[in-house]
């Protein structure tokens, strides 16, 4: 399914697809979506009608969640083929089985009906558009919906509500169409594109140091596994999620604290302040401002702003007013002029003063508009006072929805270290946030993640503005109980770990606080469930490489501090090894690439060799194949860094280890692994993993040992005779 979807996204392959191929492939994929390939040759109708019907009825629940997702992606990829695209866009109410596709005039007239328009927008948002001509055609269709004449006087209430609802649906559709121009990497393609997202994190200087470069290497393994794990979870499915989105593997620490790993949903604070700043210079160079495939996004936004200005100059139905303000907020990511942000700020401030406080949904959106525009613009003293007053009123509101809207807007404010607005709001925020984190058990997940994200940004960028210098310590006191609580949701746990990582790597915490985080994280890694091990492991690695352990990387001196760090490192590695022993195999196999790197980075070579050989020859080892692979990776790293100088230095250490344990029957495999690791042949090293994965490993060891020994000395003629005698 994945290969088919990927191939169908290439224009070179699309041009070679004919009707015969479609007549064979479409029924097969549709039948698979229904859960029975036996029905592939019995379907009625053309390929386009079969595909249209399959998109109307989601894949059967008899399939696994993963297969449903991949099959659905294949159906949408087929629907984006030029020969099938037009039919697949038709609302199901207008295309019954065996009927002909409606004309364009019939479709335009039918879109004035709310149910038909909803179906049309659902198809448009999932299938997307192919080129500029299709975008402009859909744009004109939706403009015809939102530009309907106002309801006549005396119209019945039911008809007036239906008219308003239809305009709201059209408004959502036209905004979705414009936002699809910023999908990455393919604008207009929601199958292989996600909304543009830019992070607010500053560059971490530590990552440029020697320990930082080592951390990046091992931390990237954890991050990749984390993305794979999140992508395989059906409970976090998003409208834009696709299993083939390789571009989600972004560089480390380039997501926001409140955003889960691998998240593809369109949410608040989607773009960072620094990606909006070029607008204030009247120099639209931000990625969100580029017009893809010749689509004139700038003119479209200008026309909608003019339309909204006209609407808001007269009384509006409360539902239409709410949708209009939400549309303005979402379209502000595409604004190309400073005057547009100024217009949004003045409009939101005026409405905030006029609307009753009971309309919490409206005030939540207004606060986001006010704070976002205030952060982008250089506001004067009058506007500044007005924004501060509105913010304090929102934070003290009894409505959690209003508070959340205010917190989303404040994310833009706290991003700028030199913000005058942040200088006025830092103290109220520092007073507001800790009690919220302390009351996490009675608050929503979204509220807690927003509070935590703001608290981290405040500690990183604005600690100099706080009268209380102990704010990071207070923050840590509130975060640790939440971190240790067994019922903390996975998203909130990810946010906690990522925020603590940023605090640790930017050295915002004191040495004592960093040590506390390290110890707590190590204990959490040992006890927490598998879906929380990965973020906790990432935090533990960051603590190790940036903390006191990093000062003793590969130290051979037997100083008291070095010995103490060695003991701690062995304890931390023991936690990872325990997961390799007993946790579900599919969730911990990635540790094969983590454990050897950590051991070689922090422990002397002799201790490293002793640990891996002891673990392999242990009679209580439940997974000898994994232990053998870890041993091979470790040997390769030790020899590759010349930490053992020559094979002569490694041989006696390894030999003494398996002799002392009485596991001589495994000695041949130990030396085979050592020779394979020392060999210059990548084929020989790859053979080790194949042999280690055999059901009865020992039956294959003797043959592999002889082959390894012979091949090693043939391919490494420079090995000294003393090394051969040693072995």
SEGU-526843 format. One record per residue (C-alpha): residue in three letters; x, y, z. Coordinates in steps of 0.001 Angstrom, whole numbers, padded with zeros to 6 digits, always signed. Each point is the difference from the previous one (the first is absolute). Layout:
REM SEGU-526843
ALAXYZ ...
***
This chain:
REM SEGU-526843
UNK+000000+000000+000000 UNK+002797+002418+000888 UNK+001939-000700-003186 UNK-003149+000467-002080 UNK-000832+003305+001712 UNK+003527+001293-000425 UNK+000122-000989-003672 UNK-003343+001643-000741 UNK+001289+003310+001393 UNK+002635+000221-002781 UNK-001103+001817-003149 UNK+002301-002143-002153 UNK-001942-003103+001018 UNK-003395+001722-000218 UNK+000607+000813-003655 UNK+000501-003702-000805 UNK-003192-001264+001648 UNK-002707-001146-002445 UNK-003599-001194+000340 UNK+001012-003675-000053 UNK+002246+000450+003032 UNK-002729+001887+001849 UNK-002567-002692-000831 UNK+002265-002562+001674 UNK+001433+001941+002941 UNK-002949+002043+001278 UNK-002316-003011+000603 UNK+002808-001808+001821 UNK+000754+002889+002379 UNK-003718+000623+000564 UNK-000548-003674+000810 UNK+002911+000072+002432 UNK-001535+003015+001714 UNK-003184-002035+000393 UNK+002005-002843+001537 UNK-000431-002576-002771 UNK+002084-000209-003184 UNK-002338-002750-001240 UNK-002480+002741-000944 UNK+002518+001797-002223 UNK-001452-001229-003287 UNK-003665+000245+000983 UNK-000361+003773+000527 UNK-002427+001941-002169 UNK+000633+003338-001692 UNK+003056+001704-001451 UNK+003280+000387+001853 UNK-000849+003576+000973 UNK-003404-000998+001399 UNK+001465-002911+001953 UNK+002610+002315+001495 UNK-002639+002645+000763 UNK-002048-002599+001876 UNK+003057-001227+001930 UNK+000812+003551+001117 UNK-003585+000467+001145 UNK+000184-003109+002191 UNK+003166-000104+002125 UNK+002140-003194+000068 UNK-001612-002814+001937 UNK+000739-000468+003681 UNK+000955-003609-000687 UNK+003413+001382-001040 UNK+002619+000911+002564 UNK+000305+003743+000821 UNK+003355+000163-001774 UNK-001282-001718-003150 UNK-003090+002233-000039 UNK+002250+003063+000037 UNK+002241-001281-002811 UNK-002952-001175-002082 UNK-001729+003352+000433 UNK+003167+001749-001178 UNK+000079-002187-003120 UNK-003641+000838-000778 UNK+000681+003738+000316 UNK+003122-000315-002174 UNK-002096-001645-002717 UNK-002599+002752+000363 UNK+002648+002618-000806 UNK+000654-001467-003449 UNK-001191+002526-002638 UNK-002363-002514-001631 UNK-001745-000813+003302 UNK+000289+003248+001920 UNK-003104+001800-001308 UNK-002345-002903+000723 UNK+001393-000599+003480 UNK-000720+003616+000971 UNK-003739-000269-000668 UNK-002080-000077+003206 UNK-001610-003458+000502 UNK-003468+001619+000043 UNK+000512+001017-003642 UNK+001414-003277-001314 UNK-001991-003134+000598 UNK+001284-003385-001308 UNK-000366-000212-003764 UNK-000887+003681-000502 UNK+001904+002566-002044 UNK+002176+002733+001523 UNK-001887+003309+000433 UNK+000917+002998-002113 UNK+001939+002929+001421 UNK-003116+002191+000093 UNK-001941-002648+001934 UNK+002866-000358+002466 UNK+000267+003769+000585 UNK-003729+000202+000694 UNK+000040-003066+002263 UNK+002800+001493+002139 UNK-002532+002477+001376 UNK-001471-002916+001958 UNK+001752-000558+003312 UNK+000215-003819-000064 UNK+001360-000092-003558 UNK+002521+002719+000842 UNK+001208-001936+003058 UNK+000611-003113-002088 UNK+001754+002027-002678 UNK+002322+001616+002549 UNK+000782-003354+001593 UNK+001056-001350-003420 UNK+001934+003147-000872 UNK+001930-000004+003281 UNK+001038-003658-000272 UNK+000734-000222-003740 UNK+001329+003535-000567 UNK+000594+001774-003301 UNK+002445-000794-002808 UNK+000918+003306-001645 UNK-000696+003724-000137 UNK-003043-000406-002278 UNK-001694-002358+002477 UNK+000818+002314+002906 UNK-001537+003002-001770 UNK-003088-001986-001001 UNK-000574-001128+003591 UNK+000736+003516+001274 UNK-002729+001492-002178 UNK-002464-002709+001034 UNK+000524+000712+003709 UNK-000046+003769-000483 UNK-003427-000453-001553 UNK-001102-001665+003232 UNK+001361+002621+002431 UNK-001161+002904-002199 UNK-003651-001014+000135 UNK-002432+002917+000301 UNK-001097+000717+003572 UNK-003208-001675+001197 UNK-003160+001884-000855 UNK-002036+001667+002695 UNK-002722-002201+001379 UNK+001844-003227-000888 UNK-001029-002841+002352 UNK+002415-000709+002828 UNK+000786-003508-001273 UNK+000891+001276-003475 UNK+002064+002841+001419 UNK+001963-002437+002186 UNK+000565-002334-002986 UNK+001225+002978-002061 UNK+002419+001037+002767 UNK+001219-003555+000494 UNK+000673-000379-003719 UNK+002082+003196+000002 UNK+001980-001288+002995 UNK+000738-003274-001790 UNK+001079+001905-003113 UNK+002205+002223+002137 UNK+001733-003021+001513 UNK+000443-001404-003499 UNK+001531+003110-001531 UNK+002440+000346+002917 UNK+000965-003687-000252 UNK+000612+000445-003719 UNK+002397+002895+000624 UNK+001804-001740+002853 UNK+000594-002986-002297 UNK+002398+002213-001968 UNK+002439-000225+002920 UNK+000034-003807+000205 UNK+003535-001430-000009 UNK+001575-001430-002053 UNK-002826-000019-002573 UNK-002441+002954+000098 UNK-003586-001023-000624 UNK+000755-003668+000749 UNK-001299-001033+003455 UNK+000965-003618-000711 UNK+003741+000726+000014 UNK+000042+003438+001575 UNK-000458+001464+003467 UNK-000575+003621+001054 UNK+003140+002086+000247 UNK+001272+000033+003576 UNK+002923+002049+001327 UNK+001414-000366+003493 UNK+000700+002718+002564 UNK+003161-001506+001519 UNK+003280+001873-000096 UNK+003226-001679-001130 UNK+001525-002191+002717 UNK+003687+000923+000164 UNK+000897-003159+001904 UNK-000779-002140-003063 UNK+003009+001539-001757 UNK+002436-001265+002637 UNK+001682-003407-000033 UNK-002372-001556+002595 UNK-002900+001677-001824 UNK+000944-001602-003315 UNK+000151-003381+001712 UNK-003422+000639+001525 UNK-001479+000850-003394 UNK+001152-003330-001386 UNK-001645-002164+002650 UNK-002962+002309+000621 UNK-000988-000127-003676 UNK-000465-003770+000321 UNK-002487+000550+002830 UNK-001797+002775-001905 UNK-000378-002168-003107 UNK-001486-002819+002047 UNK-002306+002474+001720 UNK-001339+001226-003356 UNK-000502-003567-001190 UNK-001852-000888+003178 UNK-002274+003045-000232 UNK-000652-000599-003700 UNK-001148-003554+000754 UNK-002520+001079+002655 UNK-003551+000224-001410 UNK-001192+002120+002934 UNK+002042+003008-001150 UNK-001208-000158-003596 UNK-000264+003448-001553 UNK-001755+001184-003167 UNK+003384+000606-001640 UNK+001884-003027+001337 UNK+001593-002316-002529 UNK+002343-002915+000787 UNK+002411+000986-002779 UNK+000826+003495+001247 UNK+003751-000370+000273 UNK+000412+003767+000360 UNK-001409-000280+003529 UNK+003442-001205+001043 UNK+001092+003550+000690 UNK+003242+001010+001744 UNK+000077-000430+003761 UNK-001786+002488+002242 UNK-001944+001621-002855 UNK-003509-000451+001355 UNK-001882+001992+002582 UNK-000418-001191+003569 UNK-003804-000115-000144 UNK+000041-001971-003260 UNK+000286-003773+000114 UNK+002724-001784-002001 UNK-001081-000733-003547 UNK-003080+002201+000375 UNK-001447+001068-003342 UNK-003195+001695+001095 UNK-000756+003645-000718 UNK-000024+001750+003364 UNK+000553+003291+001827 UNK+003380+001712-000261 UNK+000709-002046-003137 UNK+002689+002435-001135 UNK+002619+001578+002207 UNK+000339+003734+000487 UNK+003297+000076-001867 UNK-001704-001417-003099 UNK-002596+002818+000167 UNK+002467+002827+000659 UNK+000981+000541-003670 UNK-003561+001265-000515 UNK+000648+002964+002276 UNK+002848+001011-002308 UNK-002319-000161-003028 UNK+002329-002672-001366 UNK-001979-003230-000329 UNK+002834-002535+000027 UNK-001494-002435+002470 UNK-000730-003489-001426 UNK-003700+000540+000686 UNK-000022+002930-002407 UNK+001209-001768-003139 UNK-002695-000665-002624 UNK+000175-003670-001080 UNK-000651-001061-003597 UNK-000823+003564-001005 UNK-002882+000339+002498 UNK-000365+003654+001019 UNK-000509-000505+003747 UNK+000645+003666+000783 UNK-002906+001238-002151 UNK-002324-002666+001397 UNK+000754+001080+003573 UNK-000501+003667-000902 UNK-003410-000739-001497 UNK-001082-001913+003114 UNK+001183+002795+002288 UNK-002100+002448-002004 UNK-002995-002341+000225 UNK+000401-000426+003768 UNK+000337+003763+000483 UNK-003300+000456-001820 UNK-001705-002696+002071 UNK+001230+001315+003332 UNK-001291+003460-000770 UNK-003540-001244+000511 UNK-001781-002229+002544 UNK+000820-003682-000474 UNK-001581-003178+001258 UNK+002060-001181+003048 UNK+000880-003277-001745 UNK+001215+001782-003138 UNK+001935+002514+002122 UNK+001779-002841+001819 UNK+000963-001736-003256 UNK+001136+003273-001537 UNK+002355+000778+002873 UNK+001340-003543-000032 UNK+000629+000347-003743 UNK+001870+003297+000565 UNK+002186-001636+002649 UNK+000891-002942-002256 UNK+000583+002174-003058 UNK+002371+002225+001984 UNK+002708-002610-000669 UNK-000286+001055-003651 UNK-000078+003783+000582 UNK+002473+001854-002192 UNK-000357+003609+001244 UNK+000504+001648+003410 UNK-003278+001868-000514 UNK-001855-003309+000064 UNK+001324-000787+003488 UNK-000859+003551+001080 UNK-003535-000474-001317 UNK-000326-003313+001896 UNK+001284+001601+003238 UNK-002388+002959-000089 UNK-002949-002176-000991 UNK+000630-002545+002780 UNK+000535+002669+002674 UNK-003243+001764-000918 UNK-002027-003209-000035 UNK+001558-001142+003285 UNK-001312+003127+001715 UNK-003494-000301-001539 UNK-000752-003722+000246 UNK-001544-001366+003211 UNK+002398-002044+002172 UNK-002362-002980-000161 UNK+000977-000599-003644 UNK+003139-001951+000978 UNK+000646-001578-003429 UNK+000106+003427-001613 UNK+002258+001501+002678 UNK+002421-002950-000293 UNK+000495+000745-003718 UNK+000196+003754+000583 UNK+002817-000431+002535 UNK+002012-002037-002484 UNK-000493+002695-002655 UNK+000971+002809+002388 UNK+003154-001634+001341 UNK+001173-001340-003367 UNK-000343+003386-001684 UNK+001541+001749+003025 UNK+003025-002293-000125 UNK+000553+000544-003729 UNK-000442+003778+000048 UNK+001829+002723+001909 UNK-002947+001269+002018 UNK-000157+003460+001581 UNK-000552+000706+003697 UNK-003780+000244-000296 UNK-000305-003302-001840 UNK+002486-001605+002386 UNK-002066+000963+003038 UNK-003145-001215-001687 UNK+001552-003401-000848 UNK+001393-000468+003520 UNK-003380+000814+001524 UNK-001795-002458-002293 UNK+002558-002713+000776 UNK-000282+000375+003762 UNK-003788-000106-000302 UNK+000151-003187-002086 UNK+002413-001780+002361 UNK-002316+000715+002927 UNK-003071-001197-001896 UNK-002078-002831+001424 UNK-000090-001625-003438 UNK+002807-002411-000807 UNK-000704+000527-003715 UNK+000755+003726+000282 UNK+003159-000736+001973 UNK+001141-002497-002643 UNK-000600+002526-002769 UNK+002081+002531+001905 UNK+002786-002544+000574 UNK+000121-000833-003726 UNK+000472+003670-000813 UNK+002656+000404+002685 UNK+002117-002633-001741 UNK+000817+002660-002617 UNK+000754+002612+002650 UNK+002501-001996+002076 UNK+001950-001106-003071 UNK+001649+003427-000358 UNK+002619+000582+002760 UNK-000100+003755-000613 UNK-003773+000374-000158 UNK-001377+003028+001832 UNK-003304-001798+000319 UNK+001720-003004+001597 UNK+001723+002326+002480 UNK-003407+001168+001266 UNK-001520-003503+000090 UNK+002922-002047+001389 UNK-000831+000628+003666 UNK-003745-000783-000291 UNK+000837-003141-001957 UNK+002580-001163+002551 UNK-002676+000357+002678 UNK-002691-001727-002068 UNK+001831-003078-001371 UNK+001329-001974+003047 UNK-003425-000405+001681 UNK-001444-001217-003306 UNK+002629-002738-000275 UNK-000626-000960+003617 UNK-003711-000523-000742 UNK+000608-002179-003063 UNK-002307-002778+001226 UNK-003124+002174-000488 UNK+001043+001825-003191 UNK-000068-001033-003650 UNK+002992-001440-001821 UNK+000111+002970-002383 UNK+000017+002507+002844 UNK+002848-001771+001787 UNK+002159-000268-003125 UNK-000544+003672-000820 UNK+000905+001035+003563 UNK+003119-002172-000059 UNK+001108+001330-003403 UNK-000406+003596+001168 UNK+001811-000707+003258 UNK+002977-001496-001857 UNK+000176+002972-002393 UNK-000231+002411+002912 UNK+002872-001727+001820 UNK+002132-000152-003164 UNK-000531+003493-001419 UNK-001314+002299+002723 UNK+001488-001100+003327 UNK+001754+003395+000214 UNK-003400+001706+000165 UNK-001180-001997+003008 UNK+000484+001370+003479 UNK-000007-003531+001328 UNK+003285-001551-001103 UNK-001208-003410+001204 UNK-002623-000358-002742 UNK+001798-002958-001698 UNK+000159-001765+003369 UNK-003700+000623+000641 UNK-000749-001233-003464 UNK+001935-003198+000639 UNK-001828-000631+003263 UNK-003341+000132-001811 UNK+001161-002024-003006 UNK+001549-002996+001801 UNK-003252-001238+001634 UNK-001673+000279-003389 UNK+002943-001846-001557 UNK-000250-002834+002540 UNK-003789-000311+000033 UNK-001011-003372-001534 UNK-003102+001421-001724 UNK+001695+002890-001805 UNK-001108-000159-003638 UNK+002606-000917-002663 UNK-000215+003445-001665 UNK+000514+001850+003272 UNK+002833-002364+000934 UNK+001701+000678-003359 UNK-000351+003732+000596 UNK+001447-000247+003507 UNK+003025-001972-001177 UNK+000658+002283-002953 UNK-000318+003150+002093 UNK+002363-001372+002630 UNK+002459-000899-002762 UNK+000015+003591-001219 UNK+000565+001279+003545 UNK+002835-002496+000522 UNK+001773+000583-003330 UNK-000220+003793+000341 UNK+001427-000256+003552 UNK-002925+001897+001491 UNK-000064-002275+003068 UNK+002597-000035+002772 UNK+002311-003007+000471 UNK-002110-001246+002888 UNK-003200+000299-002036 UNK+001598-001751-002983 UNK+001129-002847+002249 UNK-003532-000323+001350 UNK-001451-000174-003505 UNK+002532-002670-000965 UNK-000757-002218+002994 UNK-003765+000347-000367 UNK+000188-000754-003724 UNK+002142-003093+000552 UNK-002550-001337+002454 UNK-002839+000783-002403 UNK+001764-001799-002858 UNK+000229-003123+002133 UNK-003690-000059+000968 UNK-002111+001744-002620 UNK-001955-001745-002744 UNK+001426-000416-003476 UNK-001762+002991-001630 UNK+001683+002281+002561 UNK+003454-001581-000049 UNK+001119+001791-003179 UNK-000512+003634+001108 UNK+001421-000839+003429 UNK+003019-001642-001639 UNK+000575+003077-002165 UNK-000032+002174+003117 UNK+002369-002359+001825 UNK+002497+000066-002877 UNK-000084+003803-000108 UNK+000630+000120+003744 UNK+002937-002412-000282 UNK+001778+001642-002934 UNK-000467+003556+001257 UNK+000528-000733+003696 UNK+002909-001053+002146 UNK+000243-003336-001804 UNK+000920+001887-003158 UNK+003145+001300+001688 UNK+001312-003524+000409 UNK-000732-001459-003410 UNK+002568-002755-000712 UNK+002113+001026+002989 UNK+002644-002571+000894 UNK+001085+001755+003194 UNK-001182-001697+003185 UNK-000996+003225+001746 UNK-002750-000081+002592 UNK-002329+002075-002174 UNK+000658-002174-003063 UNK-000704-003172+001979 UNK-003251+001466+001331 UNK-001115+000974-003498 UNK+000898-003480-001236 UNK-002213-001575+002656 UNK-002914+002267-000932 UNK+000449-000736-003691 UNK+000013-003748+000633 UNK-003235+000453+001944 UNK-001627+001904-002857 UNK+001198-002511-002599 UNK-001354-002772+002209 UNK-003470+001547-000297 UNK+000200-000134-003795 UNK+001313-003567+000056 UNK-002902-001007+002223 UNK-002410+001331-002620 UNK+001854-002011-002642 UNK-000473-003092+002128 UNK-003676+000224+000900 UNK-001912+002713-001931 UNK-001907-000892-003208 UNK+002529-000644-002727 UNK-001533+002236-002684 UNK+000168+002990+002346 UNK+003598-000310+001212 UNK+001958-001376-002940 UNK+001186+003542-000782 UNK+001998-000094+003263 UNK+002520-002159-001861 UNK+001179+003264-001571 UNK-000056+001958+003273 UNK+001540-002190+002707 UNK+003390-000607-001720 UNK+000454+003709-000797 UNK-000749+001070+003578 UNK+002357-002599+001478 UNK+002861+000866-002326 UNK-000510+003736+000550 UNK+000021-000139+003804 UNK+001876-003112+001168 UNK+003616-001168-000338 UNK+000508-002674-002688 UNK+000722-002798+002473 UNK-003257+000632+001877 UNK-001913+000158-003261 UNK+001309-003371-001176 UNK-000649-001573+003389 UNK-003590+001243+000080 UNK-001034-001205-003462 UNK+001660-003408+000259 UNK-001399-000606+003487 UNK-003465+000921-001224 UNK+000271-002395-002933 UNK+001364-003025+001857 UNK-002383+000436+002943 UNK-002087-003179+000463 UNK-003018+002230+000766 UNK+000192+001848-003326 UNK-003476-000411-001610 UNK+000985+001548-003322 UNK+003502-001183-000963 UNK-000487+001147-003594 UNK-000469+003646+001044 UNK+002893-000293+002428 UNK+002205-001324-002821 UNK-000934+002911-002267 UNK+000679+002506+002797 UNK+003343-001704+000589 UNK+000875+000259-003684 UNK-000933+003693-000174 UNK+002045+000685+003122 UNK+003060-001815-001310 UNK-000252+001987-003247 UNK-000118+003312+001873 UNK+002881-000910+002313 UNK+002228-001134-002841 UNK-001095+002816-002312 UNK+001071+002635+002541 UNK+003313-001784+000663 UNK-000960-000089+003639 UNK+001353-003515+000242 UNK+002987+000908-002205 UNK+000179-003440-001635 UNK-001808-003290+000011 UNK+002743-001252+002329 UNK-001305+002220+002812 UNK-003598-001150-000443 UNK+000686-003704-000261 UNK+001204-000738+003562 UNK-002773+002123+001511 UNK-002710-001822-001915 UNK+001575-003392+000619 UNK+000302+000529+003727 UNK-003597+001106+000217 UNK-001646-003092-001448 UNK+002462-002347+001726 UNK-000750+001487+003413 UNK-003741-000483-000461 UNK+000343-003625-001026 UNK-001833+000609-003274 UNK+002663-001492-002245 UNK-002589-001375-002416 UNK-000733+003619-001003 UNK+003630+000913-000389 UNK+000090-000782-003703 UNK-002835+002415-000630 UNK+001645+002720+002097 UNK+003170-000191-002077 UNK-002007-000232-003222 UNK-001763+003222+000912 UNK+003310+001630+000862 UNK+001578-001044-003294 UNK-003043+001078-002012 UNK+000088+003398+001685 UNK+003704+000375-000701 UNK-000358-001053-003634 UNK-000008+002553-002789 UNK-002770-001947-001738 UNK-003505+001419+000397 UNK-001388-003298-001344 UNK+001564-001925+002844 UNK-001388+002398+002587 UNK-003452-000275-001538 UNK+000197-003797+000167 UNK+000324+000212+003770 UNK-003489+001447+000399 UNK-001472-002726-002214 UNK+001681-002757+002013 UNK-000985+001567+003328 UNK-003662+000047-001007 UNK-000165-003756-000718 UNK-002341-001997+002295 UNK+002771-002303+001205 UNK+002998+002277-000089 UNK+002616-002440+001259 UNK-000511-002411-002943 UNK+001284+002698-002376 UNK+002868+001252+002131 UNK+002712-002513-000880 UNK-000409+000507-003747 UNK-000144+003751+000462 UNK+003069-000031+002276 UNK+002117-001861-002566 UNK-001194+002236-002820 UNK+000593+003118+002071 UNK+003515-000987+001022 UNK+001030-000979-003521 UNK-001588+003001-001644 UNK+001343+002421+002577 UNK+003652-000951-000418 UNK-000355-000102-003780 UNK-001545+003457-000161 UNK+002307+001478+002647 UNK+003511-001089-000993 UNK+001508+002837+002043 UNK-000961-001662+003304 UNK+003169-000824+001934 UNK+000891-003647+000721 UNK-000081+000774+003716 UNK-003696+000788-000371 UNK-000600-003356-001717 UNK+001844-001865+002760 UNK-001991+001887+002610 UNK-003263-001161-001565 
***
